[in-house]
Amino acid sequence: MDADIPYLLLTPGPLTTTRTVREAMLADYSTWDVDYNQRVVEIRERLVQLAASTPGYTSVLMQGSGTFAVEATLGSVIPPYGKLLLISNGAYGDRIGQIADCLNIPRVTLAYAETELPDLDQIRKALADDESITHVALVHCETTTGMLNPAREVGQLVAEAGRDYILDAMSSFGGIPLSMEEFHIDYLISSANKCIQGVPGFGFVIANQQKLEQTAGFARSLSLDLYDQWKEMEQKGGKWRYTSPTHVVNAFLQALNELDAEGGIAARHARYVENQETLVREMEQRGLRTLLPRELQSPIITSFYYPEWAGFSFNRLYDELKRRRYVIYPGKISQAETFRIGNIGHVFPDDLRQLVEQIGLVLDEMQVTFEQTTSG
Ligand SMILES: *Cc1c(COP(=O)(O)O)cnc(C)c1O
């Protein structure tokens, strides 16, 4: 761990970034100036290159956290007569449903347990049974548990049924290889502070350009109008409509350069896989169990059951680890007591080995003090 950071973030983002990404924020830029706008143009092109290998795709950046980009997409690309099929097995899927409800977008929901994969036959049937469904939404890596959903298989069904496909790839894009073409994605949503390893401040959408071009006038919001933002960026050489997070954008360009320097998405994916496997192996050696079986698990974030002995306190574990300069994440699921450890960001297998060593020490201490207080 670098000496100049207060602690290592083992979270799903914001995450630990490099010093050079943070240093890229030391310059002030004008949103009207060509130096800044050219960076925006470059970022938009490079995002498309990361996701697609054929022409016909474009990208839009949107101020705010990832949820703002999800809301901008749902509210802007689904027509007034549209209807959403939502497939959800976690809190981020449920959030898409909340957004649709806020925006009065009719929806059908296929809801699954947090530890359960979506059922492809049910999805096929839902699409066949209801011709008024125009769009399908799915979360790729469900950060709630760390589950990797079958985004490619669902995309295949959506394409066969002739509907449009919205993928929340917030916590996977940049860290897990994917392809707009192979996954049949029409709108891919992610944000600056996840696997690209930038800092928080904007989200982005990579879109099928022909489809996006047909969405003019659909937006249910002024500031979150995805089409209007896209048109401004296209026509005015990288200008955003309203004040943009200039420092964050500059840091993001640096983060894209560092992604390339690492060897691109394939190399980053390999590091994340090694991080995650190291974490699980070391945790299991200390008797801690993962919520999900290996085959459902993403290389992004892992949920662990609380240890089964009395006297375990997550808050105490959290505080003790933070004192030792590691920040982990609470659980988010309703069915079991869990906590989560992320392994994305500027984080390496050695960091995870050291983290688990500290976890082992803290748990040992916790058990000893518990036994002393109960026996004494
Ligand atoms: C992080 C994340 C989001 C967006 O969350 P924000 O807090 O708004 O940045 C959305 N979906 C998934 C799957 C995520 O991991």
The ligand as a Tripos MOL2 file, in Angstrom:
@<TRIPOS>MOLECULE
LIG
   15    15     1     0     0
SMALL
NO_CHARGES

@<TRIPOS>ATOM
      1 C1        -22.0070    1.4280   -8.0800 C.3       1 LIG1
      2 C2        -23.1700    0.8870   -8.8040 C.ar      1 LIG1
      3 C3        -24.1980    1.7190   -9.2850 C.ar      1 LIG1
      4 C4        -24.2200    3.2080   -9.0880 C.3       1 LIG1
      5 O1        -24.1200    3.5970   -7.7920 O.3       1 LIG1
      6 P1        -23.7820    5.1120   -7.4260 P.3       1 LIG1
      7 O2        -23.7150    5.0590   -5.9280 O.co2     1 LIG1
      8 O3        -24.8620    5.9630   -7.9360 O.co2     1 LIG1
      9 O4        -22.4800    5.4190   -8.0760 O.co2     1 LIG1
     10 C5        -25.2150    1.1510  -10.0280 C.ar      1 LIG1
     11 N1        -25.2350   -0.1590  -10.2830 N.ar      1 LIG1
     12 C6        -24.2750   -0.9930   -9.8410 C.ar      1 LIG1
     13 C7        -24.3480   -2.4450  -10.1930 C.3       1 LIG1
     14 C8        -23.2130   -0.5000   -9.0820 C.ar      1 LIG1
     15 O5        -22.2440   -1.3270   -8.6400 O.3       1 LIG1
@<TRIPOS>BOND
     1     1     2 1
     2     2     3 ar
     3     2    14 ar
     4     3     4 1
     5     3    10 ar
     6     4     5 1
     7     5     6 1
     8     6     7 2
     9     6     8 1
    10     6     9 1
    11    10    11 ar
    12    11    12 ar
    13    12    13 1
    14    12    14 ar
    15    14    15 1
@<TRIPOS>SUBSTRUCTURE
     1 LIG1         1 GROUP 0 **** ****
